[in-house]
């Protein structure tokens, strides 16, 4: 059973209400005034669940204790802490939690009505047990770069610096690769670099393969020198 006293979640909630109602500072609480109003609210609750209402009674006892401490004479050499200090800290902490509660409540409801269906195995599609990692493609690309360096000796312009060199768009190399599928259903990864005229074109070709694989437009099979590309649609529609 959840106990609410006039829509107050607990004793701290009631105290914050009384402080706001009396327009007093939370750092300078008039204990006598707040205690009197606090007890009036408790006295109006006739059917209280004593197990849950114990927190309200405990807070009332604490307020009485604080009031008694404030009534005691204080001397200049007395450096005791303000008896209200602990209560002020509790109220400030509760106030902060109360302010952020609506935010976390809304965040908790995000995606509540969204249901995700698990992927299904396509009929007739062969099981894909082997998965190529980025490292596999990097090793294959490094091999192509090394071969290209041995095949193409550096020209005099190669020593003039990188600034001013023509950049090869990745989209251009994607188009070139896709056009090759019009002539062949399978392409050797190593043969994609045969027409490369510069290091930029080699890098653009490698990035084009990565992009096509990432977007699932082509599939990669084999390993090392035998790495081959096939169109994803062709692979999935081929009979088993």
C-alpha positions as CSV (number, residue, x, y, z in Angstrom):
1,X,0.0,0.0,0.0
2,X,1.4,3.4,-0.9
3,X,0.6,6.2,1.6
4,X,-0.1,9.7,0.4
5,X,-1.0,12.6,2.7
6,X,-2.9,15.1,0.6
7,X,-0.8,14.1,-2.4
8,X,2.5,14.5,-0.5
9,X,5.0,11.7,-1.3
10,X,6.7,11.9,2.1
11,X,7.6,14.3,5.0
12,X,10.2,16.1,2.9
13,X,7.7,16.8,0.2
14,X,5.3,18.2,2.9
15,X,8.0,20.4,4.3
16,X,8.9,21.8,0.9
17,X,5.2,22.6,0.4
18,X,5.0,24.5,3.7
19,X,8.2,26.4,3.0
20,X,6.9,27.5,-0.4
21,X,3.4,28.3,1.1
22,X,4.9,30.6,3.8
23,X,7.4,32.1,1.3
24,X,10.4,31.6,3.6
25,X,14.0,30.7,2.7
26,X,14.9,27.1,2.8
27,X,18.2,28.2,4.4
28,X,16.4,30.1,7.2
29,X,13.4,27.9,8.2
30,X,11.2,29.3,11.0
31,X,11.0,26.0,12.8
32,X,8.2,26.9,15.2
33,X,5.9,28.1,12.5
34,X,6.6,25.2,10.1
35,X,6.3,22.7,13.0
36,X,2.9,24.0,13.9
37,X,1.5,23.8,10.4
38,X,3.2,20.4,9.9
39,X,1.3,19.0,12.9
40,X,-2.0,20.5,11.7
41,X,-1.7,18.6,8.5
42,X,-0.9,15.3,10.3
43,X,-3.9,15.9,12.7
44,X,-6.2,16.2,9.7
45,X,-5.3,12.7,8.5
46,X,-7.6,10.4,10.5
47,X,-7.1,7.0,8.7
48,X,-3.3,6.8,8.5
49,X,-1.4,3.6,7.7
50,X,0.9,3.7,10.7
51,X,3.6,1.5,9.0
52,X,4.0,4.0,6.2
53,X,3.1,7.2,8.2
54,X,5.9,6.4,10.6
55,X,8.2,8.6,8.4
56,X,5.9,11.6,8.9
57,X,5.9,11.0,12.7
58,X,9.7,10.6,12.8
59,X,10.1,13.9,10.9
60,X,7.7,15.6,13.4
61,X,9.9,14.3,16.3
62,X,13.0,15.7,14.5
63,X,11.3,19.1,14.1
64,X,10.5,19.2,17.8
65,X,14.1,18.3,18.6
66,X,15.4,21.1,16.3
67,X,12.9,23.6,17.9
68,X,14.2,22.7,21.4
69,X,17.8,23.2,20.2
70,X,16.9,26.7,18.8
71,X,15.2,27.7,22.1
72,X,18.4,27.0,24.1
73,X,20.5,30.1,24.9
74,X,23.5,30.5,22.7
75,X,26.7,32.3,23.6
76,X,29.2,34.1,21.3
77,X,31.9,31.5,22.1
78,X,29.5,28.7,21.2
79,X,30.5,27.6,17.7
80,X,28.0,24.7,17.4
81,X,26.5,24.0,14.0
82,X,23.0,25.4,13.3
83,X,20.6,22.6,14.3
84,X,18.7,23.2,11.1
85,X,21.7,22.5,8.9
86,X,21.1,18.7,8.5
87,X,17.4,19.3,7.6
88,X,18.4,22.0,5.1
89,X,20.8,19.5,3.3
90,X,18.1,16.8,3.2
91,X,15.5,19.3,1.7
92,X,18.0,20.5,-0.9
93,X,18.9,17.0,-2.0
94,X,15.2,16.0,-2.1
95,X,14.4,19.1,-4.1
96,X,17.1,18.3,-6.7
97,X,15.8,14.7,-7.1
98,X,12.3,15.9,-7.4
99,X,13.3,18.3,-10.2
100,X,15.0,15.6,-12.3
101,X,12.4,12.9,-11.8
102,X,10.1,14.0,-14.7
103,X,13.1,13.9,-17.1
104,X,14.1,10.4,-16.2
105,X,10.5,9.3,-16.3
106,X,10.2,10.5,-19.8
107,X,13.5,8.9,-20.8
108,X,12.3,5.6,-19.4
109,X,9.2,5.7,-21.6
110,X,11.2,6.2,-24.8
111,X,10.9,3.1,-27.0
112,X,8.3,1.5,-24.7
113,X,6.0,0.8,-27.7
114,X,8.7,-0.2,-30.2
115,X,9.1,-3.8,-30.9
116,X,11.9,-5.2,-33.1
117,X,11.6,-8.3,-35.1
118,X,14.6,-10.7,-35.2
119,X,16.2,-11.2,-38.6
120,X,15.1,-14.2,-40.6
121,X,17.2,-16.6,-42.7
122,X,16.4,-16.0,-46.4
123,X,15.0,-19.1,-48.1
124,X,17.6,-20.7,-50.4
125,X,20.4,-18.4,-49.2
126,X,23.5,-20.3,-48.2
127,X,24.7,-19.9,-44.6
128,X,27.3,-17.2,-44.3
129,X,29.8,-18.7,-41.9
130,X,32.9,-16.8,-43.0
131,X,33.0,-13.0,-42.3
132,X,35.7,-10.7,-43.6
133,X,37.1,-8.2,-41.1
134,X,38.5,-4.8,-41.9
135,X,42.0,-6.2,-41.2
136,X,41.5,-8.7,-44.0
137,X,40.8,-5.9,-46.5
138,X,43.7,-3.8,-45.1
139,X,46.2,-6.7,-45.6
140,X,44.9,-7.2,-49.2
141,X,45.1,-3.4,-49.9
142,X,48.7,-3.3,-48.5
143,X,49.7,-6.1,-50.9
144,X,48.2,-4.2,-53.8
145,X,50.1,-1.1,-52.8
146,X,53.4,-3.0,-52.6
147,X,52.8,-4.5,-56.0
148,X,51.9,-1.2,-57.5
149,X,55.1,0.4,-56.1
150,X,57.2,-2.3,-57.7
151,X,55.4,-2.0,-61.0
152,X,55.4,1.8,-61.2
153,X,58.8,3.5,-60.6
154,X,58.5,7.0,-59.2
155,X,58.5,9.8,-61.7
156,X,60.2,13.2,-61.3
157,X,56.9,14.7,-60.3
158,X,56.6,12.3,-57.4
159,X,59.2,14.3,-55.5
160,X,57.4,17.7,-55.8
161,X,55.2,17.0,-52.8
162,X,51.6,15.9,-52.2
163,X,50.1,19.5,-52.4
164,X,48.5,20.0,-55.8
165,X,47.9,16.4,-56.7
166,X,44.6,15.5,-58.3
167,X,42.3,13.7,-55.9
168,X,40.3,10.7,-57.2
169,X,36.7,10.6,-56.0
170,X,35.6,7.4,-54.3
171,X,32.2,7.6,-56.1
172,X,34.1,7.5,-59.5
173,X,35.8,4.2,-58.5
174,X,32.5,2.8,-57.2
175,X,31.0,3.4,-60.7
176,X,33.9,1.8,-62.4
177,X,33.7,-1.3,-60.2
178,X,29.9,-1.7,-60.7
179,X,30.3,-1.3,-64.5
180,X,32.7,-4.3,-64.4
181,X,29.9,-6.5,-63.1
182,X,28.2,-6.0,-66.4
183,X,30.9,-8.1,-68.0
184,X,31.6,-10.6,-65.2
185,X,29.6,-11.9,-62.2
186,X,32.8,-12.2,-60.1
187,X,35.6,-9.8,-59.9
188,X,39.1,-10.5,-58.5
189,X,40.0,-8.0,-55.8
190,X,43.6,-7.8,-57.1
191,X,42.5,-7.0,-60.6
192,X,40.5,-3.9,-59.5
193,X,43.9,-2.1,-59.3
194,X,45.2,-3.0,-62.8
195,X,44.2,0.4,-64.3
196,X,45.3,2.5,-61.3
197,X,47.6,5.3,-62.4
198,X,48.5,6.8,-59.0
199,X,48.5,6.1,-55.3
200,X,45.4,8.3,-55.0
201,X,43.5,6.1,-57.4
202,X,44.6,2.9,-55.5
203,X,43.4,4.4,-52.2
204,X,40.1,5.5,-53.8
205,X,39.6,2.0,-55.2
206,X,40.2,0.4,-51.8
207,X,37.7,2.9,-50.2
208,X,35.2,2.1,-52.9
209,X,35.4,-1.6,-52.0
210,X,34.9,-0.8,-48.4
211,X,31.8,1.4,-49.1
212,X,30.2,-1.2,-51.4
213,X,30.8,-3.9,-48.7
214,X,29.5,-1.7,-46.0
215,X,26.3,-0.9,-47.9
216,X,25.9,-4.6,-48.7
217,X,25.9,-4.0,-52.4
218,X,28.8,-6.5,-52.9
219,X,29.9,-9.6,-51.0
220,X,33.5,-10.6,-50.4
221,X,34.6,-14.2,-50.7
222,X,37.9,-16.0,-50.4
223,X,41.1,-14.8,-48.6
224,X,44.3,-13.1,-49.5
225,X,45.2,-13.3,-53.2
226,X,41.9,-15.2,-53.9
227,X,39.6,-12.5,-52.5
228,X,36.7,-12.0,-54.9
229,X,33.7,-9.6,-55.2
230,X,30.2,-10.6,-56.2
231,X,27.0,-8.6,-56.3
232,X,24.9,-9.2,-53.2
233,X,21.7,-9.8,-55.2
234,X,23.4,-12.3,-57.4
235,X,24.8,-14.2,-54.5
236,X,21.5,-14.4,-52.6
237,X,19.5,-15.4,-55.7
238,X,21.9,-18.2,-56.8
239,X,20.4,-21.7,-56.2
240,X,22.0,-23.7,-53.5
